[in-house]
């Protein structure tokens, strides 16, 4: 896989989650097994998370078409760190017991992106 392909995959994933969390936050949160009280109290934050995901989708789309550069490597490093933090936070949330088994898919998704971006960002391998 190339870094450009990874950026494009990230664009699709972030874009879909972004749209879901902005336009249908309750429906997007429900499969995670959250209580209705938690869902009701999370709508505003879910929409902000959706907006951030749209931002990720745009950044990764624009980067997927950019020539290889130090800036592109820096973005890969930043995304690796960001996804690593997201994976850690997701593990803590998952262990809280408030999120159902589907929450582990979020942990795996964040960890996979963290490792993939880490490969390109820290091994500086764009091929």
FENGI-V868693 format. One line per field, one symbol per residue. phi: phi as a letter, one per 20 degrees, with the letter a starting at -180 (. if undefined). psi: psi as a letter, one per 20 degrees, with the letter a starting at -180 (. if undefined). A space follows every 50 residues. Layout:
BEGIN
phi->???
psi->???
END
This chain:
BEGIN
phi->.effffgfffgffffffgffffebfffffgfemffffffgedgfffffff fffffgffffffffdefgaffffffffffffgfffffffffgffffnedf gfgfffgfffffffffffgffeeldee
psi->qrhgggghghggghgggggghghlgghhhgijkqqhggghijgghghggg ghhhggggghghhijqqprhgghhgggghggghgghggghggggihiipa hhhhhgghgghghggghhghghiloi.
END
